[in-house]
């Protein structure tokens, strides 16, 4: 709760400060509108992420046949629209990449990973679907600076952000929660160039029964 309050307080404080300046100098209102709109967007994004995080925690995923190739292609296509300067490739190393799960949640998880990679990449992001044992693995690699020292151990905790991050600090936490709900896991590491994230989901028919 303390972390949540802190994240909400920051844009609210900026909004309050901008409104106070506008009161003192009405002629500068137009200059402040853009900044206030940015703060409102940040608040809206944070609240949406909080609601999604809580919704995932308190619900069970749908069970349907999901193609991870389709999920990854859809996530990549969406990011290409918003970030055309970054090259995003999607490759599958196996013919069977179906899992049992919730298409919407899996798309949200992969999209978070791809978006995060694009935001930190220099020029390219690689998305690879492979099979490892009884799991399908979606690996997302970028050619950026990678995770900073000491960050990997806590990166998936709620509200933990890197120094250069402009997000809510919930993106990787949401992916981790989605993975757990599907009997899988999220693995974070530094690759040969930049950061490498892996969403590991049991193959169709291989999910552990509790």
WOZIWO-V110177 format. One record per helix or strand of 2 or more residues. SS is the DSSP state (@ for helix, = for strand). FROM is the first residue (numbers start at 0). TO is the last residue. If there is no record, write none. Layout:
# WOZIWO-V110177
SS:FROM:TO
SS:FROM:TO
This chain:
# WOZIWO-V110177
@:1:23
@:25:56
=:63:66
@:67:81
=:86:91
=:97:100
@:102:119
=:123:131
=:134:141
@:170:180
=:184:189
=:194:202
